Amino acid sequence: MSGVQTPETGASRGDHRLVAGLVTPGARVLDIGCGDGALLDLLMREKQVDGRGMELSQAGVNACVARGLSVVQGDADRDLEDYPDDAFDFVILSQTLQATRAPRKVLEQLLRIGEHVIVSFPNFGVWRNRLQLLFTGSMPVTEHLPYSWYDTPNIHFCTIRDFVSLCREVDARMEKAMALNARGEPVPFTAPWWVWNLIGEQAVFLLRR
Amino acid sequence: MSGNNGRSEALDGTAQTTTEAGVSADAANRADHPSSKVMRFGADAALTLDSGPKLGPWQIAYETYGTLNADRSNAVLVCHALTGDQYVASANPYTGKPGWWSMLVGPGRPVDTDHYFVICANVLGGCLGTTGPASTNPATGQRWGLDLPLVTIRDMVNAQAVLLDHLGIETLFAVVGGSMGGMQVLQWAASYPERVFAAIPIATAARHSSQNIAFHEVGRQAVMADPNWCGGRYFERGVRPSKGLAVARMAAHITYLSDPALHRKFGRNLQDRETVTFGFDADFQIESYLRHQGMTFVDRFDPNSYLYVTRAMDYFDLAADYDGSLARAFLHSPTRFCIMSFTSDWLFPTEESKVVVRALNASAANVSFVEVESDRGHDAFLLDEPEMFRTVRGFLTGAANARGITPPGAGA
């Protein structure tokens, strides 16, 4: 393949690397909330996937298509029902679940469309947030969650523990779960959920119906 | 076949003015003998039309740009809109205006003729060299007029497919078109999925809406209400329903724009006067502008052709051919799609494009969809819209890469 030149071929976000590690080469992949297409691009280059994307923002979609990615403008809350059952091997929802109106419905749609579902989200239960709320009495604003409560797109924050219960409610099998520290590196040991829930800044789950 | 019969008739007819007779003669001549390339087919290669009859002999006029590569893999078909023509990237010899999509198609442009072999053909039913109502009916030696069977978007596409067969092009790298051109792109992808590697339907729909049929009907009635229309036999009478066609164009032109764009450009500004005249002159700039649009249009377009081509759009309903399921039209489609719409286009609104996107998703096709922010209405697809250019360039580059064609900018 005489590669399409993409703007960024160098550094990739830590959680992107992690997500990419879960995807089998050559798979059919749908990345929901694909932003400017960095993850899709990484997957197409390194995993040779048949990749598609969905993105809410026009600017994001246009950037993706202009770099040669197959991306549609769409809303995870509304437009997932257009896809047939089992359309993809992997459906990825990266850092988007907390911004959807109906996270449970979205998760159910993901499990319907994809054989595997990869979800990554910021863990609201991390100790930093707990301390901020405890000592300042205000909603946490951190490097990873830079918005004030009144202008945040993140309307449905959850903790790792919350997400695990949601998975049980919708009968999703958890095949793999990882917590990431503040530097975006996987927490290098297995620990009970409550420990991950305290120290994980972000979480990545690999699910299956 | 020769165009001499009809031509002399037009000249010998009872012309109302020499200008009108002159226009008629020119129009008749260019319908049979275009200045572009033309491919002619005999009765043995008749086209079977959707409406039933066979059309033959027939001809198709086209232009090409760039060079077909050795493995014939770099051909791009551009489909023109209602009143477009084959001169997509070169000056129209009759109006002297630059190619109608020369900002998108040409050397170094997003559809880069340094890399792709671009073909653009006048549509069936048109009036610039492909068989249409202004062409000579070989059976009678007269202009076809309304004796020409109605044509559909699928007929137009089938005619293009025959042209490509004869050009030795089995698979198109891409089919690109806006508005009615976009309808042809969708029809191409549905009718000949294995011949279309990539498809770019812009500012279009999988069916013509009721509102759009309504606007077309107004236009056709304006043409037919002109006494000079003569039941479509104006060539023989040496007249031309210019006023009717101009009114049709004026009404249609409004639908190509948007309220904000009109307001920005004209507002309520008066035309060369300080105050209103309390009469029916073109007091307002917008009136003057529309009249100009109408008048220049009649010089370059055949009134009967306007009836035929608008009708073809009205009849377009892709899902209807697939048991009402648009997704079925694209089932197992190997084509990669890039669909585009414009925010202020109320003739082919974004929702129409989304219907196509949803159908393609439901058939698990490879689809991109971009809505371009613009206040210029439907016309935006023909204008300088950098976001559209970036999208087309990026999409084609990605597709060229997947197809193994050297992408533009990557050297020969």
Chai-1 contact restraints between the chains, C-beta under 6 A:
chainA,res_idxA,chainB,res_idxB,connection_type,confidence,min_distance_angstrom,max_distance_angstrom,comment,restraint_id
A,V4,B,T397,contact,1.0,0.0,6.0,A-B,restraint_1
A,V4,B,G398,contact,1.0,0.0,6.0,A-B,restraint_2
A,V4,B,N401,contact,1.0,0.0,6.0,A-B,restraint_3
A,Q58,B,E371,contact,1.0,0.0,6.0,A-B,restraint_4
A,V61,B,V370,contact,1.0,0.0,6.0,A-B,restraint_5
A,N62,B,V370,contact,1.0,0.0,6.0,A-B,restraint_6
A,N62,B,E387,contact,1.0,0.0,6.0,A-B,restraint_7
A,V65,B,S368,contact,1.0,0.0,6.0,A-B,restraint_8
A,V65,B,V370,contact,1.0,0.0,6.0,A-B,restraint_9
A,V65,B,T391,contact,1.0,0.0,6.0,A-B,restraint_10
A,V65,B,G394,contact,1.0,0.0,6.0,A-B,restraint_11
A,V65,B,F395,contact,1.0,0.0,6.0,A-B,restraint_12
A,A66,B,R390,contact,1.0,0.0,6.0,A-B,restraint_13
A,A66,B,T391,contact,1.0,0.0,6.0,A-B,restraint_14
A,A66,B,G394,contact,1.0,0.0,6.0,A-B,restraint_15
A,R67,B,G394,contact,1.0,0.0,6.0,A-B,restraint_16
A,G68,B,G394,contact,1.0,0.0,6.0,A-B,restraint_17
A,G68,B,T397,contact,1.0,0.0,6.0,A-B,restraint_18
A,G68,B,G398,contact,1.0,0.0,6.0,A-B,restraint_19
A,S70,B,N366,contact,1.0,0.0,6.0,A-B,restraint_20
A,S70,B,S368,contact,1.0,0.0,6.0,A-B,restraint_21
A,V71,B,S368,contact,1.0,0.0,6.0,A-B,restraint_22
A,V72,B,V357,contact,1.0,0.0,6.0,A-B,restraint_23
A,V72,B,V367,contact,1.0,0.0,6.0,A-B,restraint_24
A,V72,B,F369,contact,1.0,0.0,6.0,A-B,restraint_25
A,Q73,B,F369,contact,1.0,0.0,6.0,A-B,restraint_26
A,Q73,B,E371,contact,1.0,0.0,6.0,A-B,restraint_27
A,D82,B,R358,contact,1.0,0.0,6.0,A-B,restraint_28
A,D82,B,N361,contact,1.0,0.0,6.0,A-B,restraint_29
A,D82,B,A362,contact,1.0,0.0,6.0,A-B,restraint_30
A,Y83,B,N361,contact,1.0,0.0,6.0,A-B,restraint_31
A,P84,B,A362,contact,1.0,0.0,6.0,A-B,restraint_32
A,A87,B,A364,contact,1.0,0.0,6.0,A-B,restraint_33
